Amino acid sequence: MTAPFGKVYLIGAGPGAADLITVRGARLLSQANAVLYDALVTPAMLDLCPQAVKISVGKRSGQRSAAQEHINEQLIACAKQYAVVVRLKGGDPMLFGRADEELSALESYNISYEIVPGITTALAAAASVCQPLTKRGIARSVALFTSSTAPGEVADTRIPECDTLVQYMGGKEAMLTAQRMLAAQFPPDWPVIVIENCSREDERIEKLSLHQLSQGLAASTGPVLVMMGEAMRARTSTPYPATQVNTKSNEI
């Protein structure tokens, strides 16, 4: 006999801006009894669920945060107590969102769940800078990757073989990636766009070369995404928004 659990919804909050969540995701938030949310979820997003008990389970690289096992336990405990439970994740829950661990935990208790996709940051970032990730004759493949690893896991230093590379959770890892790429004979002037706090009011866009990236990035206060490849080379017909761009090089 299945225990009388509520239903859990894994919802993608999108890249940050509250109005970029899907209509379905916003509707379910307004109906939730409890919401377990990530560190990247903004206060404006949580305003969509004033009726819910809100539980922070944020995980940020290099910072003290909830262990995944503890998050799983909290999900199960909430499903025992509430009818509608939302696990709110930045971006899309199925991409670098540790969804597999949480789904496995729910399945072990026969807890019903549903996944509501969200806009992943790579797509929102491409829209912010008006640079398609694919371009005819230039880029026909895209790799989304991260160098972040689980505790005790050996770092994967391989460079994806694609025309456009998008590194999630870039920050300090992006510098090491750029150094490995230069050692692998990638061109030093390969175009790079770095986006911090994508889609938020404090969004910051920086345009530079692969060589400049290998020298490091300024300290960041929010999530960083790094896009690399010929598809990121500046388009003369559509200038970047002057209020957002910090241009370090005029050569790209």
N, C-alpha and C positions, 0 to 999 in steps of 0.2 A: 504494500500500500504506500503510495506516494505521500510524503509529508505535505501539510497545507502551506506551501510556500507561495509568496507573491511572485510576480513576474519581473524579470530584470531586463532593462533596455540598455544596450551599449550604444551610446549616441556620440557621433562626431560633432564637436562644437565648431569645427572649421578653424581657420588660421588665427582668429582673435576677435575681429569685429562682430558684435552681437547680431547684426542683421545679415551675416553670412551663414548662419545656421540654417538648415533646411526647414521648411514649413512643418514637416512631420516631427522633426526634432524639437522645435519650439512648442508644438502642441503637446507632446509627451512631457516636456519639462513643466508645462503649466498644470499637468495632471499628477505629477510625481508626489509621492509621500516622503521620499528620501532621495537625495542626490549626492553621490560620491564623486567629487570633481578633482581634476588634475590641477597642478600648479599653474599651467598655462591658460586656464580658463579665467576670463576677465570678470570683474565685479558686475559689469553691464550684462554679461551673459547670465549670471546668477540672479539678476533682477527679473528674469523671465520665470522664475520659480519661487515667488515669495512665500508660498504656502508650504514649501518642503523643508524638512530637516536637512541641513547642508553639512556634509562631512568632507573635510579636506584630506585627500590622500595623495597629494602631489609628490612627484618624483622629479628632482632636478639634478643633473650631473654635477658632482663635486659638492653637493650640499646635503645636509642631513634631511632625510625624507623617509616616507613610509616604505617598509620592505614589502615586496610583492606578495609574500605569504600572508602578511598582515592585511593587505588590501583584500586578498581572496577571502580571508576570514570575516572581514567586515561586510563584504558583499553577501555572504551566506547568512550572517547574522541579521542584516537588514531584510533579506528576503523572507526570513522567518517572522519578522515583525511587521512588515509593511506590504501592502498589496501591489504598489507600483514603485519600483526602485530604478533609478537612473544612474548608470555609470557614465559620467560625462568626460569625454576625452578630447584633448586638443587635436585639431586636424581631422583625420579619418581614423576610426578605431582599429582598422585592419592593416594600418601601415605604421610600423614602429610604435605600436600602442600596447604591446604586451597582451593583446587580446587572447592569444592562444592559452596562456596560463589561466586567465580569468574564465574563459569558456570551459576549460577542462575542470576547473573547480566547481562551476555551476552544474556541469553534467554529472559530476560525481555524486551530487545530491538530487539529481533529477529535477533541477530547478529550470523552469521554462524561461527562455530568453529570446530576445529579438535584437538584431543589429540594424542601426540606422546610420547610413554612411554620412560622411561630412566632406567638405572641401579640403583636400590636403594642401599643405602650405606651398608646395612646389607650383601648383596651378595658380594659387592666389598671388604668389610672388611674380610669376610670369605676367600676370595681368597688371600688377602694380607698375612694372617697369616697361610694359608694352613690348615685351620681347618674347615671341613664341618659342617654345622649347623645341619645336620642329620647324624646319623651313625647307621648301622644295629645293633640291640641288645642293643643300648645305648640311642638313641634319635630319635624318629619318629614324633615329633611335635615341631613347632617353633612358638613363639609369638613375634610379633613386637609391641612395645608399647612405650608410652611417658607419663611422668608425667606433662608435660607442659600443661597449661590450658589457656583458654581465660580470659580476664579481668572480674572479678566478678564470675567466675565459680568455684565451689567447687572442690578441688583436689580429684581425684580418687586414693585412696591408696591401692586398691586391687592388689594382685600379680597374674598375669596370670598363669593358670594351664597348663603349657607346659614343655616339656623336656629341650628345649633351650629357653632362654629369651634374647631378644635383645632390649635394651633401647635406643631409639633415644633421641637426645638432652640431653645426660646424665649429664655431668658436676656435679654440686653440687647436682642435684636431685638423682644421682646414689648412693650417700652416704646414703641418707634417704631411698632409696629403699632397700639397703643392710641391714640397721638397721631393717626395717620392716620384711625382710626375715629371719633374725636371730631370731627375736621375734616369727616368725611363725615356728621355728624349722628347717629351712634349715641348712644343715651342714656348719660349719664355714670354712671348707677347700674346699668348692665348687669352681671349677675353674672359673676365670674371666679373660677376655681379654678386655682391654680398647684401643680404637684406636682414635687418634686425627688426623684431616686433612687427612682422608683416601684417598689414591691414589695420593696424592700430593707429591711434592718434600720434604716437611717438615713433612711428615707422621711420627707419633710417636706411637709405640706399647708398651704397658705395660702389663705384666702378673702378676696376683696376686690372692689372695683368697677372698672369700666373706667377711671374717673377716677384712682383710686389706682394702677392699673397704669401709666397714662401718666406717673406721677411716678417710676417706676423700681422695680426689685426689689433685694432684698439680694443681695450677692455669693453665687454658688452654687459648690459643689464637685463637683456631679454633674449629670447630664442633667436638663433642665427641660422640662416639658410644660405648656402653658397652654390651659385649656378655657374658652370664653366663650359666653354665650347664656342665654336664659331657662330652659333645661333645667338650668342650674347653680344656679338659685335654691334656697336651703335648703329641705329637706323637713322639716316640723314633726314628722312621725310617726317619722322615723328620724334621730336626732342623729348628728353626726359623732363618731368615736372621740375622746374628750377628750384622750388622750395624744398625738394626732397633729396636731391642728388648731391653727394660730396664727391667731386671728381678729383682723383689723385693723379690721373694721367690723361693727356690729350692725344695719346698715340693710338688709342683703341677706336 
